[in-house]
Amino acid sequence: MKTEAERFQILKSEIISKIDLSRDVDDDEIRDIIASTITRLKREDFLPLKEREELQKQLFYEVRRLGILEELISDNSVTEIMVNGTDAVFVEKEGKLFQWNRSFETVEKLSDVIQQIVAKSNRVVNEASPIVDARLENGSRVNVVMNPIALNGPILTIRRFPDDPIRMTDLINFHSITEEAAEFLKRLVIAGYNIFVSGGTGSGKTTFLNALSAFIPSDERIITIEDSAELQIKGISNLVRLETRNANVEGASEITIRDLIKSSLRMRPDRIIVGEIRDGAALDFLSAANTGHDGSISTGHANSAADMLSRLETMVLMAGMDLPLDAIRRQIASAVDIIIHLGRLRDKTRKVLEITEVIDYKNGEIVLKPLFRFIETGQKGRPKVEGTLEKKNELTHTEKLRKSGL
């Protein structure tokens, strides 16, 4: 009698042999082929109805989707999938991280899944180019690190975003931001303030950027620029989405964030939204924000609003321009109006921790003014963090609000 794994492989091979690869075969046809193949199982391989249905589902995932990962990708409550080689799959679900009870049987199976993902994003990953960013059809962000860089086998990390983008009202209901602060930010976005969203890894920068974008007036022309397209901007008909491209095997034809920002300036944008800035593209973003593209928004990694300014200085220097620090700081102070800093607290909740106004550049330093700040009110040491985003000061630069009639 065959083992379960042997039977699965035999069925998979038989099903693949029946698929007409010369044409597009839809999912329903694949399911019919799987069902008819299982129906003809020998008597000794007979399965109860529940097990048969489970086998059909797993075969469909293996043949058509992403193997064992499809179950996780289809689960709306899963936010992160981390595959550490064949032996360990870790999952973040509803804010909690745990090791899944399933894993890949062979390196070949894991590599097949990786190649399938990467190919659909027109990317290449191999020993010569072992690191790549890609995305799934549902918009999930994918990072792959292969041998010889990854010592414990192919590493696959998938950040899954909700099928329906989270709105500001949802963030209010999650107590990530107060209604007062959300209404304040809505007015700033409409009026065209240049906003930078900062935070650590997993703090929710992309989610918050999506929520902010819902406030952009629908009659404007928006250009989004990303390493891997993740933004889910709705309600904007005049929307252009641009994505970077890695170099080919000869090392040519790379298209960077910097290239796309420069090109976007010739496309008559009202606003430019850059998914994340992590290098010399900071200089191009600041230049765009300083040359009439009010309302531009971007995100970056930092530990606080003040730290985001230091990071911007460093990234501008990465552009390779021999600019004095004084000129860089003046450029930042002129371009960035508001910094929104997000954080992930010890109870795994994500909250807006600071909303800070960039006032001016004086005496060699950029002057900041906190407008809202998260104040913890609960007893220290408790697992659940209690607190609120309190208003600290009034906005100083109200010119754009007045021009917009707000």
C-alpha positions as CSV (number, residue, x, y, z in Angstrom):
1,M,0.0,0.0,0.0
2,K,1.4,3.4,-1.0
3,T,2.2,6.0,1.6
4,E,0.3,9.3,1.7
5,A,3.2,11.2,0.2
6,E,3.8,8.7,-2.6
7,R,0.1,8.7,-3.5
8,F,0.1,12.5,-3.5
9,Q,3.1,12.7,-5.9
10,I,1.6,10.1,-8.3
11,L,-1.7,12.0,-8.4
12,K,0.1,15.3,-9.0
13,S,2.1,13.9,-11.9
14,E,-1.0,12.4,-13.4
15,I,-2.9,15.6,-13.1
16,I,-0.1,17.7,-14.7
17,S,0.1,15.3,-17.6
18,K,-3.6,15.8,-18.3
19,I,-3.3,19.6,-18.4
20,D,-3.1,21.1,-21.9
21,L,-0.1,23.5,-21.5
22,S,-0.6,24.9,-25.0
23,R,-3.5,27.1,-23.8
24,D,-4.7,28.9,-20.8
25,V,-6.6,26.5,-18.5
26,D,-8.9,28.1,-15.9
27,D,-9.2,27.0,-12.3
28,D,-12.6,25.2,-12.8
29,E,-11.1,23.0,-15.5
30,I,-8.1,22.2,-13.2
31,R,-10.5,21.3,-10.4
32,D,-12.5,19.0,-12.7
33,I,-9.3,17.2,-13.8
34,I,-8.3,16.7,-10.1
35,A,-11.7,15.4,-9.1
36,S,-11.9,12.9,-12.0
37,T,-8.4,11.7,-11.2
38,I,-9.2,11.1,-7.6
39,T,-12.4,9.4,-8.5
40,R,-10.5,6.7,-10.3
41,L,-8.3,5.8,-7.3
42,K,-7.9,2.1,-6.7
43,R,-10.0,0.4,-4.0
44,E,-7.1,0.1,-1.6
45,D,-6.6,3.9,-1.8
46,F,-10.3,4.7,-1.1
47,L,-10.7,7.9,1.0
48,P,-13.6,9.1,3.1
49,L,-15.4,12.2,1.7
50,K,-13.7,14.7,4.1
51,E,-10.2,13.4,3.4
52,R,-11.0,13.4,-0.3
53,E,-12.0,17.0,-0.3
54,E,-8.9,17.9,1.6
55,L,-6.7,16.0,-0.9
56,Q,-8.4,17.8,-3.8
57,K,-7.7,21.2,-2.2
58,Q,-4.1,20.4,-1.5
59,L,-3.6,19.1,-5.1
60,F,-5.1,22.3,-6.5
61,Y,-2.8,24.4,-4.3
62,E,0.2,22.4,-5.5
63,V,-0.7,22.4,-9.2
64,R,-2.2,25.9,-9.6
65,R,-1.1,28.0,-6.6
66,L,1.8,28.1,-4.1
67,G,1.7,24.7,-2.6
68,I,1.4,24.6,1.2
69,L,1.6,28.4,1.4
70,E,-1.7,28.9,-0.4
71,E,-3.7,28.1,2.8
72,L,-1.8,30.9,4.6
73,I,-2.1,33.4,1.8
74,S,-5.8,32.8,1.6
75,D,-6.2,33.5,5.3
76,N,-7.2,37.1,5.8
77,S,-6.0,37.1,9.4
78,V,-2.4,36.2,8.4
79,T,-0.2,39.3,8.1
80,E,3.3,37.7,7.6
81,I,4.7,34.4,6.4
82,M,8.4,33.6,7.0
83,V,9.8,30.5,5.4
84,N,13.3,29.7,6.9
85,G,14.4,27.0,4.5
86,T,12.5,23.8,4.2
87,D,12.2,23.0,7.9
88,A,10.5,26.0,9.5
89,V,7.6,28.2,8.5
90,F,6.7,31.0,10.9
91,V,3.4,32.9,10.7
92,E,2.2,36.1,12.2
93,K,-1.5,36.0,12.7
94,E,-3.6,38.6,14.5
95,G,-0.4,40.1,16.0
96,K,1.0,36.8,17.3
97,L,4.0,35.0,15.9
98,F,4.2,31.2,15.9
99,Q,5.8,28.2,14.0
100,W,3.4,26.6,11.6
101,N,2.9,22.8,11.8
102,R,3.7,22.3,8.1
103,S,6.9,22.7,6.1
104,F,8.3,22.0,2.6
105,E,9.4,18.4,2.0
106,T,12.3,19.3,-0.3
107,V,14.4,22.3,-1.3
108,E,13.2,21.7,-4.9
109,K,9.6,22.3,-3.9
110,L,10.4,25.5,-2.1
111,S,12.5,26.7,-5.0
112,D,9.7,26.0,-7.4
113,V,7.3,28.1,-5.4
114,I,9.9,30.9,-5.2
115,Q,10.5,30.8,-9.0
116,Q,6.8,30.9,-9.7
117,I,6.4,34.0,-7.5
118,V,9.4,35.8,-9.0
119,A,8.6,35.0,-12.6
120,K,5.1,36.5,-12.3
121,S,6.7,39.8,-11.2
122,N,9.2,39.7,-14.1
123,R,12.1,39.3,-11.7
124,V,15.0,36.8,-11.6
125,V,16.6,35.1,-8.6
126,N,19.5,32.7,-8.8
127,E,23.0,32.2,-7.4
128,A,24.3,35.1,-9.4
129,S,21.4,37.4,-8.2
130,P,20.4,35.8,-4.9
131,I,18.3,38.6,-3.4
132,V,15.0,39.9,-5.0
133,D,11.9,41.8,-4.1
134,A,8.6,40.8,-5.8
135,R,4.9,40.8,-5.1
136,L,2.0,38.4,-5.3
137,E,-1.1,38.9,-7.5
138,N,-3.0,40.0,-4.4
139,G,-0.4,42.8,-3.7
140,S,1.5,41.0,-0.9
141,R,5.1,42.0,-0.6
142,V,7.7,39.3,-1.2
143,N,11.4,39.2,-0.3
144,V,13.6,36.2,-1.4
145,V,17.1,35.4,-0.3
146,M,18.7,32.3,-2.0
147,N,21.9,30.3,-1.7
148,P,24.7,31.0,-1.3
149,I,23.7,34.1,0.8
150,A,21.1,32.1,2.8
151,L,23.0,29.4,4.7
152,N,19.9,27.5,5.9
153,G,18.3,27.2,2.5
154,P,16.0,29.6,0.5
155,I,14.4,32.2,2.7
156,L,11.0,33.6,1.7
157,T,9.2,36.4,3.5
158,I,5.7,37.4,2.5
159,R,4.0,40.5,4.0
160,R,0.3,40.1,3.3
161,F,-1.9,43.2,3.1
162,P,-5.7,43.2,3.5
163,D,-7.7,42.6,0.4
164,D,-9.6,45.8,1.1
165,P,-7.3,48.6,2.2
166,I,-7.6,49.7,5.8
167,R,-9.3,53.1,6.0
168,M,-8.7,55.9,8.5
169,T,-12.1,55.0,10.1
170,D,-10.7,51.5,10.7
171,L,-7.5,52.9,12.3
172,I,-9.8,55.0,14.6
173,N,-11.7,51.9,15.6
174,F,-8.5,50.0,16.2
175,H,-7.4,53.0,18.5
176,S,-4.4,53.5,16.4
177,I,-5.3,57.2,16.0
178,T,-7.9,59.5,17.5
179,E,-10.7,61.0,15.6
180,E,-9.4,64.5,16.3
181,A,-6.0,63.7,14.9
182,A,-7.4,61.9,11.8
183,E,-9.6,64.9,11.0
184,F,-6.6,67.2,11.4
185,L,-4.5,65.0,9.0
186,K,-7.4,64.9,6.5
187,R,-7.3,68.7,6.2
188,L,-3.5,68.7,5.8
189,V,-3.7,66.2,3.0
190,I,-6.4,68.0,1.2
191,A,-4.5,71.3,1.6
192,G,-1.4,69.8,0.1
193,Y,1.1,69.6,3.0
194,N,4.1,67.5,2.2
195,I,4.1,64.5,4.6
196,F,6.6,62.0,5.7
197,V,5.5,58.8,7.5
198,S,8.2,57.2,9.6
199,G,8.4,54.1,11.8
200,G,10.2,50.9,12.4
201,T,9.7,47.6,10.5
202,G,6.2,46.3,10.9
203,S,4.9,49.6,12.3
204,G,2.2,49.9,9.6
205,K,3.7,52.7,7.4
206,T,2.3,51.3,4.1
207,T,-1.1,50.7,5.7
208,F,-1.2,54.3,7.0
209,L,0.0,55.7,3.7
210,N,-2.9,54.0,2.0
211,A,-5.3,55.4,4.6
212,L,-3.9,58.9,4.1
213,S,-4.2,58.7,0.3
214,A,-8.0,58.3,0.7
215,F,-8.1,62.0,1.6
216,I,-6.5,63.1,-1.7
217,P,-9.0,65.0,-3.9
218,S,-10.3,62.7,-6.6
219,D,-9.7,65.3,-9.4
220,E,-5.9,65.3,-9.0
221,R,-3.3,63.5,-11.1
222,I,-1.3,61.2,-8.8
223,I,1.9,59.2,-9.6
224,T,3.0,56.4,-7.2
225,I,6.5,55.1,-7.3
226,E,7.5,51.9,-5.5
227,D,10.2,49.2,-5.4
228,S,7.4,46.6,-5.5
229,A,3.9,47.9,-6.0
230,E,1.9,47.6,-2.8
231,L,-0.1,50.8,-2.5
232,Q,-3.9,50.4,-2.8
233,I,-5.0,53.9,-3.7
234,K,-8.7,54.0,-4.5
235,G,-11.0,56.7,-5.9
236,I,-8.4,58.4,-8.1
237,S,-9.1,58.0,-11.8
238,N,-6.0,59.9,-13.0
239,L,-3.5,57.5,-11.3
240,V,-0.2,56.4,-12.7
241,R,1.6,53.5,-10.9
242,L,5.4,53.1,-11.5
243,E,7.6,50.3,-10.3
244,T,11.4,49.8,-10.3
245,R,13.1,47.1,-12.3
246,N,16.2,45.1,-11.3
247,A,19.2,44.9,-13.6
248,N,19.2,42.0,-16.0
249,V,21.8,39.2,-16.0
250,E,24.3,41.5,-17.8
251,G,23.9,44.1,-15.1
252,A,22.1,46.6,-17.4
253,S,18.7,48.1,-17.7
254,E,18.2,48.8,-14.0
255,I,15.5,51.4,-13.3
256,T,15.6,52.9,-9.8
257,I,13.4,55.0,-7.6
258,R,15.6,58.0,-8.6
259,D,15.0,57.3,-12.3
260,L,11.2,57.1,-11.7
261,I,11.0,60.3,-9.7
262,K,12.9,62.2,-12.3
263,S,10.7,60.8,-15.0
264,S,7.5,61.5,-13.1
265,L,8.3,65.2,-13.0
266,R,7.8,65.2,-16.8
267,M,4.4,63.6,-16.4
268,R,2.5,66.6,-15.0
269,P,1.8,65.2,-11.5
270,D,-0.2,67.1,-8.9
271,R,1.3,64.9,-6.2
272,I,4.0,62.2,-6.1
273,I,3.7,59.4,-3.6
274,V,6.9,57.3,-3.1
275,G,6.2,54.0,-1.3
276,E,9.5,54.1,0.7
277,I,12.7,56.0,0.5
278,R,15.9,54.3,1.6
279,D,18.7,55.8,-0.4
280,G,19.8,58.8,-2.6
281,A,16.2,59.0,-3.9
282,A,15.6,61.2,-0.9
283,L,17.3,64.1,-2.7
284,D,15.0,63.7,-5.7
285,F,11.9,63.5,-3.5
286,L,12.9,66.6,-1.6
287,S,13.6,68.5,-4.9
288,A,10.2,67.4,-6.2
289,A,8.4,68.6,-3.0
290,N,10.3,71.9,-3.3
291,T,9.3,72.5,-6.9
292,G,5.5,72.8,-6.9
293,H,4.4,69.3,-6.1
294,D,2.6,70.1,-2.9
295,G,0.9,67.2,-1.1
296,S,3.7,64.7,-1.9
297,I,3.9,61.8,0.6
298,S,6.5,59.2,1.4
299,T,7.7,56.8,4.1
300,G,11.0,55.9,5.7
301,H,12.5,53.8,8.5
302,A,13.3,55.7,11.7
303,N,12.9,55.5,15.5
304,S,11.3,58.9,15.9
305,A,10.3,62.1,14.0
306,A,13.6,63.7,14.9
307,D,15.5,60.5,13.8
308,M,13.7,60.6,10.5
309,L,15.3,64.0,9.7
310,S,18.8,62.5,10.5
311,R,18.0,59.6,8.2
312,L,17.0,61.9,5.5
313,E,20.3,63.8,5.8
314,T,22.2,60.5,5.5
315,M,20.1,59.4,2.5
316,V,20.6,62.7,0.7
317,L,24.4,62.2,1.1
318,M,24.0,58.7,-0.4
319,A,23.0,60.5,-3.7
320,G,26.7,61.2,-4.2
321,M,26.2,65.0,-4.5
322,D,28.9,67.0,-2.7
323,L,26.3,69.1,-0.7
324,P,27.1,70.8,2.6
325,L,25.1,69.7,5.6
326,D,23.7,73.2,5.9
327,A,22.2,73.1,2.4
328,I,20.7,69.6,3.0
329,R,19.0,70.7,6.2
330,R,17.6,73.8,4.5
331,Q,16.3,71.6,1.7
332,I,14.6,69.2,4.2
333,A,13.1,72.0,6.3
334,S,11.7,73.6,3.1
335,A,10.3,70.4,1.6
336,V,8.8,68.5,4.5
337,D,5.9,70.0,6.4
338,I,4.7,67.2,8.6
339,I,6.2,64.0,10.0
340,I,3.9,61.3,11.3
341,H,5.7,58.7,13.4
342,L,4.2,55.2,13.9
343,G,5.2,52.5,16.4
344,R,4.5,49.0,17.3
345,L,4.1,48.7,21.1
346,R,4.9,45.9,23.4
347,D,1.4,44.5,23.2
348,K,1.9,44.3,19.4
349,T,-0.6,47.1,18.6
350,R,0.4,49.7,16.0
351,K,-0.3,53.3,16.9
352,V,0.5,56.9,15.8
353,L,3.0,58.0,18.3
354,E,3.8,61.5,17.0
355,I,2.5,64.1,14.6
356,T,5.2,66.7,14.3
357,E,5.5,69.9,12.3
358,V,8.7,71.0,10.7
359,I,8.9,74.7,11.6
360,D,12.1,76.1,10.1
361,Y,15.9,75.9,9.9
362,K,17.7,78.0,12.5
363,N,21.2,78.1,14.0
364,G,22.3,75.0,12.1
365,E,19.3,72.9,13.3
366,I,15.9,71.9,11.9
367,V,13.2,73.2,14.4
368,L,10.4,70.7,15.2
369,K,7.1,71.3,17.0
370,P,5.1,68.4,18.3
371,L,1.4,68.7,17.5
372,F,0.2,65.4,18.8
373,R,2.0,62.8,21.0
374,F,0.9,59.4,22.3
375,I,0.8,59.5,26.1
376,E,0.7,56.1,27.9
377,T,-1.9,56.3,30.7
378,G,-2.1,52.7,31.9
379,Q,0.0,51.2,34.6
380,K,3.6,50.4,33.5
381,G,4.3,46.7,33.1
382,R,0.8,45.7,32.1
383,P,0.6,43.5,28.9
384,K,-1.9,45.8,27.2
385,V,-0.8,49.4,26.5
386,E,-3.3,52.0,27.5
387,G,-3.0,55.6,26.3
388,T,-4.1,58.3,23.9
389,L,-2.8,60.6,21.2
390,E,-3.0,64.0,23.0
391,K,-2.9,67.3,21.2
392,K,0.1,69.4,22.3
393,N,0.3,72.5,20.1
394,E,-1.5,74.3,17.3
395,L,-0.2,74.2,13.7
396,T,2.2,77.1,13.0
397,H,2.3,77.2,9.2
398,T,-1.4,77.6,8.2
399,E,-0.8,79.2,4.7
400,K,-1.7,76.1,2.7
401,L,-4.9,75.6,4.8
402,R,-5.9,79.2,4.2
403,K,-5.3,78.9,0.5
404,S,-7.5,75.8,0.4
405,G,-10.3,77.5,2.3
406,L,-9.8,75.1,5.2
